[in-house]
Amino acid sequence: MTVPPPHPNEASPRALGRRWIIIWGILCLIAIACERPRWEDAQRRAEALSGWLCSRSPDCLPILFWLLLAPLIALFPTLRNRSNRGQGLRRWCGDSASTAEWDLGTVAASVLLAMLAWWATVRVGDQLAGLPPAYHDEYSYLFQAETFRAGRTWFPVATQQPQLFDQIHVLNEPDIDPPNGRFSSRYFPGTGLWMLIFGRADDPVSGHQLAQVLVVLGVFWMGRELATNGVALLAGVLTAVSPGLLLFSNLVLAHHPTLVGLMLFFWMLLRGRRTGSLPSYALAGTGLAFAMICRPMTAAGCSLPAGLVFGVWWLTGNEITRQWMGPPQLQSDAAETTVTASSFAHRTMYAAALGGPLVVGLVGMLLFQQSITGSVKVSPYQLYTDRYTPRHVYGFYNVQRGEQRLGSQVLDHYDRWAENLDAGLAVRNIATRGVNSARWTLGTIPVLAALLVWMAAGWPMLLRPGGWGIVGTAIISLHVVHIPYWFSGIMGWHYVFESAPLLLLLVAQAVKMTVQATGQRLWIGGLLALSVAVNLWTLPPIWPGRVDVGIAELRFPREQYAAFRQTIDQARRGRTALVLVRIDPADRSMDYVTNPADLQGPVLVGRWRDESLDDIRAAFPDRLLLTYDAATREWNRVDEGL
């Protein structure tokens, strides 16, 4: 049997050589260093022995055991394929998109990956079913989808006591175009559009679960452009069972719609480089445009390196930049063909294909902004920050700068949550986002191992044209553009969440490089299997599954919100009600002021800042008036104790 030549985007197996032993030693030392403080401290040691042996965040101990077994496992004969059985599968795994655009195996793999992705995300969603959202942001996106469902971009503010309905991440502006004002989500329109088209009003998370399936398929088809079918399939499976992706696919946030756009962008960009297809570049631009109207900073961060190189090629025709981002050079017997292929007019066709959808998306977003804020220059997002949370502004020394612009509409308790971003906090945030992106993507040690393999043997692939440089620089750029923001993110990483599928592509390729260099399929396969097991399944009293820990964290606020609404329903006994909430200044994670976009529901919730109850009763004479103190959890009916 003839061994197929290495894929042009792959490093030589010899590049690892004995470096793998060094990588193994580094991983062992890091795992031991992370575990040692837990076992040297008497209290923490007792907690480990009486509770979860590997702690509630089992990053190192399970993997450390497997690392220490590596020398023993290495003594076993290397698993090799000596029979002729399975040759077709092995051949397919070694093929790529350049070998066959699609075939029966590719279609079958896509179907199986879609089924796995759907099963996994729905399995997680079932454990959260029937509960309201957990995060402030989710309520704002639901607000946006409800607004779009009504065929508009905003609703009028309340005609009476409008300040009561100040909601986190929702503009409540009586002074814009009075008397209507503007009552609107602060967020960009892409997520609301996704929920409008693909989500159900009674089950809004269904659209995000569909997005998870599309992301998994996008990773698979990206992997076929970058490397081989085998690498693509492994990356797709890891994406389908990634704990962070599974949890976020059941949150009504912007990340999964953004990822759908980014996966289309990367896949079509890589395909366009290989085939020279103008429609591929147009679809790449369409994907990036959609990501832009979901999360502009994320879209810019992921595409900035590729966009800069493409721009240089478009303007100069430089051959090196063409190899990175442009179409393949046309071949012809006629000498003038090569000249035409590199002409500015030819390059402009590709620039128009890639950039045209971006222009359309930008114009649409500017018109969206104008419809809400009255100006194409001011986004609802920026207006909300300026008026309600000025200390949360992007950039260093945000608190100092924000305190120079405090106004009467500031949500003081939420605004004061912001920390002043200096160099020290920025460095801590970089570390926090890096560790948590690895933890919630696959696991800190496995991802670190993959990155060390790339540093040891894969770095030439990142530096030469071939696609991996696009992936690597996108991850770095996404982290860099979020350095000037004070908050590390939901779960410590949501600002860099979109790097997760790209990291898993790097992991899959690192697995192939390591297997080729060492032949240790058993140990490396076991490392991946153990990492997935730690993420998906709880093994009492050894470790809690990472997904189960995440579900528990999400259930707590959801159950609090559900209990709040249940108490209201029991108290109002079918009557319409207005609930005035005095917020808890010590708890910024919970905010009960959420309302229908049209303010017409049977229950309205207001933010009570000790306004006159007589005035409020006069403004809402038909509603039962209740008060709730979030700090003490005390309920009262205005006319009598509850």
N, C-alpha and C positions, 0 to 999 in steps of 0.2 A: 504493500500500500504506500502510495506516495504521500509524504507529508505536505500539506498545503503551505505555500509561502505565507509569511506573516502579513496580516492586513497592513496596508500602507500607513495607517494611523497608529500602529502599535510599536512599542519598544521591543528590542531584542530580549529574549529571556535571559541571556547571559549577563545583561546589565545589572541584575540583582546580585547574582553570585553569592558570595559570602556575606553580602550586606544584609541579607535576610536574618542572619544570626544576630547581627548588631541591632536590627529593628526589634527582634524578639526580646533581646536583653533590655532595650529601652522600655518596651511595653511592660515587662515584668517589674522593672524598677519603679515606673510610674504607678502601676497598680498597687505595689507594696507601699509606696509613699502615701498614697491616698487612704489605704486601709489602716496603716500603722497607728495614727492618732486615735482611731476608734477603739482599738484594742488595748492601747496603753492607758486610756482613761477608764478608771474603775466604774464610774456611773454609766458611761456609754457601752462599756463591755457588758455590764449587767443587763442593760437594755437589749443588747444584741442577743444575748443568751436566753433572755426571757421573752423576747418579742421576735422581730424579723432578724434573722441571722445576718442577712446581707444588707440590712437597713431598708428604709422605705424608698430609697433611691439606689437600687442595686447596680451601680455603675461598674464596680471593679471586682468585688469578691468572686462572683460566679465566673467571670472571665479569667481571673487570676488562677483559679484551679485548672482551667483548661490550658492556660499558658504554661503552667508548671508541668503539665502532662505532655507537652510537645516533645521533649527528648525521648520519652518512652514510646510515644506513638510513631516517632520517626524511625524506630527500630523495625516496625512492621514493614513488610514488602510494599513498595509503592503500588498503588492501585493503577493498573494499566488496562487498556482495552485490547486484549489479545485475540478475541474472536472477531469473526466477520459480522456477527449480529450487531445491529444498531449502526451499521455504517452510514445508512441514509440519514439518521438523526445527527450523527457526528458531522457529516458533510453539511447538513443544513445549518448546524450551529456554527460552522466555520464560514458560511456564506454571509453576505451583507447586502445592503440595498444596491451596491454597485454590481453585485453578481446577478441579482434578480430583483426588480422593483417590488414584485410581490409574487407569491406562489401559494400552494395549498398549505404548506407548513406555516407560513406567515399569517395567513387568514385564521388557521386553527389556533395558533398562539394568541392572536389578538382576541378571539372569542373567549378562550380560556382565561386570559388576563382580565377581560371585562367582567366575566362571571366572578372571578376571585375578588376583584375590587368591589363589585356591588355587594357581594355577600359580606365582606369584611366591614364596609362602612355602615351597612344596614344593621349588622350585628351590634356595633357600637351605638348606633342611633336608637335601637330598641331599648337600650338601658336608660335612655334619657327621654323616652317617649312620654307625652302627656304633661311635660313640665315646661314652664315658660323659659325664655332665654336667660343666660347668666350674666352677660356683659352689657354695659351701657350702649356700646357701639351696635350691638345686635338690635336693640330696640329702635335705634335711629335708622338702620337699614330696613327694618320692617315698616317703619314710618314712610320711608322713601318708596318702597314697593307699593304700599297702600295708596300713596299719592299718585304714582304712575298708573295704577290700576283705575283710578278715577279720571285718567286722561289729562292730568295737569302736573305741573312741577312744584306747585305750592298751594297751600290753603290759606284762607284769611285767618288772622289772629282772632282770639276771642273778643267779642264786642264789649264785654264787661270783665274788669279785673284781669287783663291779659297777662300780667306779671305772674299770676299764680301758676301758669302753665309753662314756665321756664323748664325745659327738659334737657338733660345732658346730651350734647351732640345734636341739638335741634335749634335752629334759628327761630326766635320768637320776637319779631321786629315790627311793632306797630307804626314806627316812623318811616318805613319804606312804603311809598305809594299809599298814604292814608286815604280813606279809612280802612282799606283792606289789610294793609300790612303784609307781612310775609311770615308764614308758619311752615317751615321746611326743614328737611334733613340737611345737615351741613356737608354731607359726603358727596363725592363725585358720582355721576349717574350710572356708571357701568354695572354696579352690583344690583341696583334696583331694576335695571333693564333685564339682567340675567334672571332675577327672581320673577319678574313679570312674565317672561317667556317660558322659563323652564321649571319654576317653582309653583306649587299649588297654594292657594290662599289658606287652606286648612292644614297644610304641611309644607311650610316654606323651606324647610331644610332639604326637601327632596331634590331641589335644583342643585344644591351644593353636593349632595351625594352623587348625582349624575356627573358633576364636574370632577369629582374624584376619579370616576371611571375614565373620563376623557384624559385626565392628567396621566393616569397609568398608561393608557394607550399612547399618549404623546411621548412619554419616556421610552417606551418600547421602540417606536418608530424613529425617535432621535438616536437611540442606541444603534440601530441598524445603519444609520448614516455615519456615525462616529466610529464604529468598530464592527462587530460581528453579531449575527443573530443570537448567539449564545450569551454574549455580554448584554445585549438588549433585553433578552428574556429574563436574565437574572436581575437586572435593574428594575424591570417592570414588576417582578414578583416582590422585590424588596420595597418598592413604592406602594404596592397594594397593601402591605402589612406594616407599613411605617406607623408607629404610634402617634406621632405628631400629626401626620396627614389624616389619619383616621379620626382623631379628635376634632381637628379643625374642619373636616368635611361635615361635621354635625354642629357647627357653629355658623350662625347667619352673619358672617363677616365677608370682607372683600377678597380674602386671600385666594380662595379656590376659583372664583371667576377670573381673577387676575392670572392665576397659574394656567388656566385654559388658554388665555391669550398668549402668554409667554411660551407655552409648549408649542403652539402653532407657529409662533415667530421663530423659535430656534429650529424646529423641524424643517419648516419650509426654507429657512435661510440655508441650512446645511444641504438640503436637497437642491436648492438653486445653485449653490456653489458647484455641486457635482454635475448637474445636467445643463445649466445655463438657461433654465426655463424661466421666462418672464412671469408666467402665472405664479410660479413658486415664490418669486420675490414679492409679487402683489399680495399673496396670501400671508407671507411673513409680515408685511406692513400692516395687513388687516389685523393679524393677531396682536401685534405690538400696539396698534391703535386702540384695540379693545382693552388691553391691559392698562393703557394710559388713562382711559376714562374710568377705570376702576381704582387704580392706585398709581398716580402719576410719578411719584418719587421712586417707587419700586420699578416701574417700567423703565424709567430713565437709568436707574442704577444698573439693571440687568443688561440693558442694551447699549450703554454708553461706550464701552471699549469697542464693540463691533461697529457701532455707528461712526465713531471717529475714524477707524480704519477704512470703512466703506467710503466715507466722505473724502478722505485723502485720495483713494483710488478714483473716485468720480472726478475730482477736480484736476488730478495730475496724471492719471493713467499709470502710476507707478506699478511695476510688475510685481514687486513683493506684496504690496497691498492687494493686488488683484488675486494673487494666490491665496490670500487670507480670506477675502470677502467677495471677490468678484466671480463671474462665471468662468468656466474653463475656456482657454484660448481656442478659437476656431481653427480647424485644420483644413487646408485646401491646397490643391496644386497651384492655384493662382496666388501669386505673391501678394496681390492687393487685398486678399481676404484678411490676412493678419493685420494689415494696416487699418482696414475698416473695423475689425473687431475691437481695436484699441482706440478708436476715434472718440472724441468727446460726445458726438451725437449718439454713438452706440452706448457709451457709458450712461448718458443721460436717460436713455430708455429704461435702464435698470434702476436708476435713481428715481425716476418717475413712478415706476412700478412699486418700489419699496416705500417711497415717501408720499405718494398720492393718498393712500389710506390714512396716513398720519395727518395730512393736512385736513382731510375730511373730518377725522375725529377731533382735531383741535378746533376747527370751526364749530362743530356741533357742541363741544364743551363750552366754548366762549358764548354761544347763544344760550346755552343752559344757564350759565352764570348770569348773563344779562337779564334773563327772565326772573331771576330770584333777587339778585342784589341791585339790579338796575344799571350795572356796569360790566362790560366785558373784561375789565381789568381786575375786578375783585371777585374772587370765588367765594361761595358760601363757607367753605372751609376756613379761608383766611379771615372773613368777616367774623365768624364765630370766635376764632382765636383772639382777634383784636378786642372784641367787646366782652366776652364772657371769661376767657382764660388767657389773659395776656402773658402770664408767667410761663405758659406752655409753648411759647414761640420757639421756632427752630433756630438753632445757633447757640454759640457759647454765651455764658453769662446771661441766660434767658431770664432768670428771676430779677436780676438787677435791671435789665432792659424793660421787662414787663411792668415793673413797679413804677416806671416813669409814665405809664400809659393806663393807669387804673381808672375805670369809669364807674358809673352808677349801676351798670348791668353785670358786673363781675360776680360770678358764682364763687364767693370767697372761699368756702371750705374746700371746694374742688380745685380751685386755682392754686391754693396754698400747698397742694400736694406736690407741686413741681419742686425739684431740687435744682440748685444753681449749677449749671454744667461748667466745670473747669477741666483742666487736663487730667487730674486724678480720677474724677468721675468718668470721663471719657474712656480712660484706660480700663477701668473696672467694667464699664458697659461692653467694651470690645470683648473682654474675657468672658463676661456673663453670656453674651449672645453667642460667642463661639462654642462654649461648653454646652449650652442648652440646645443649640442647633444640632450639635452632634448627638446629644442625649436623646432628643425627641425624634431625630431622623432614623437612627439605628441603634446607637449606643456610643458612648464616648471612646472606649477602647477600640472597637472595630473601626470607627471612622478615623481615629488617630492612626491606627495601623495602616489604613488605606492611604492617608496623606503622607505617611513616612515612606511607603512604597513608591509613591509618586515622586517624592523628593529624592529617593535613592536611585530610581531607574526610569521614572516616567517623565522627568522634567524636559528632556528633549522633545517629547511629543507636544508639550505645552508651548514650546518656543517655535516649532516649525508649523507651516500651514497644514491644516488637517482637521480642524474643528475642535479639538480638545482645548486649544487656547481660548476659543470663544466661551467654552464652559467655565474654565478656570478663572478667566478675567471677569466673567459675569458674577461669580460668587464673591470675588474680592471687591469688585466695584459696589455690589449691593451692600456689603458691610461698610464700606468707606463712606458712602453717601449718607448713612445713618449715624455716623460718628457724631455729627453736631446736633444730636437730640438727646435730651436728658434722661428719658425713660428707656430702660433696657427692653421692655416689651412684655406683652402677655406671655406668661410662662417663661419669661426671660429671653424671648427670641422672636416674637411675632413680626418685628420689623424686618427680619432677615429670613422669614419663613419660606419665601419663594426659592431660597437656595437649596431646600431639602431634596427635590428631585435631581438637581444637578450634582449634589454630593453623592447621591446613590448611583449615578452613572459613573462617577469617579471610583466609588467602592467596587462596582461590578468589574470595571476594567482592571483595578488593582488586584482583584481576586484572580483574574485570568493571568496577569503577569506573574503573580506569585506561584500559582499552580504550575505554570510553564517553567519557572526557575527552579522550583523545589520538588515538584511531583507529589507534594503532600496534599492530595485531594481529601483524604480522610480528616486530617486535622483542620484544614481550612474550611471544609464543609461543616465540620462540627462547630467551629467558631461561629459561622453564620447561623447555624441552627440554634445554638445556645443563645445568641443575641436576640433572635426572633422569639424564642421561648420566653426569655426574660421580659420582653416587651408585651407579649400577648397573654401569657398565662400566669396566674398566681399559684405559687407552690408553698403552701403553709408548712412549717414556719420559716422556710428558707428565704423566699422573696415574694413581695407583692408585684403582680404584673404591672408594667408601667402604664398600660392602657387603663387598667382598673384603678390605679392611683389617680390618673387624669379624670376618669369618669367620676370618682368620688369628689374630686375638687370641683367639678362642674355641677354635680348634683346639689351641693350644699347651698349656693346662692339660689339655684332654681327652686329648691324646696322652700327657701325663705320667701321668695316672691309668690310661690303658689299658696303658701299659708296666708300671706297678706291678702291675696285676692279672695281666698276662701272665707276669711274672717269678714271681709266686706260683704260678700254675698249672704252670709248668715245674718249679718246685722241689718241689711237693707230690706230683706224679705220681699223682694220683687220691686221695690221702689227704686227710682233713679236716685243716685247719690253723688255727692261731692265729698271727697276725702282730703282733708288738709293735713299734710305731712310736715312735721317739724324734723328736719334732717338731723342725723347724728354727726357732729363735726369730726368725731374720731373714726368714723367708718366711711371712707370714700368709695369703697368697692360696691356698696349697696345704695341704690337710689330708686325709690319707689315711684317717682313721678314719671309715669309713662301713660300716654293717652292715644286714642284714635286720632288720626290726622285731621279729621273733620270736626273733632270735639263734640261728637253727637252720640257717643255711647251711653249705655245705662249707668256706667261708673266713670267719673272723671276724678283725677288725682291732681291736687294742687300743691305747690311748694309754699308752705306757710311761713311767713317771716313776721308773724305777730301782727298782721293787718287786722283791722277791726272786724270782728265776727258779725256784728250787726250789718256792716256794709256788704260783707260777702253774702250773708243771708238775703239781703235785699236784692243783690245781683242775681242770685240763683234761688228764687223763692220756691220752685217746684222740686228741688232736690233735697233729700235728707242730708244733713250736714254732720260729718264725722271728723274727728281729729285723731291723729296718731303721732306719738312721740317715738321716733326711731331709736333714740338712745335708751329710753326706759321701757319701750314696747307697751306703753299705756294707750288704750283706746278710750275715747269719750264721745258720746253723742252730745252735741252742743247744748241741747236743752236738758239733758239728764245723763247720769253715768251709764256707761255701756257695760 
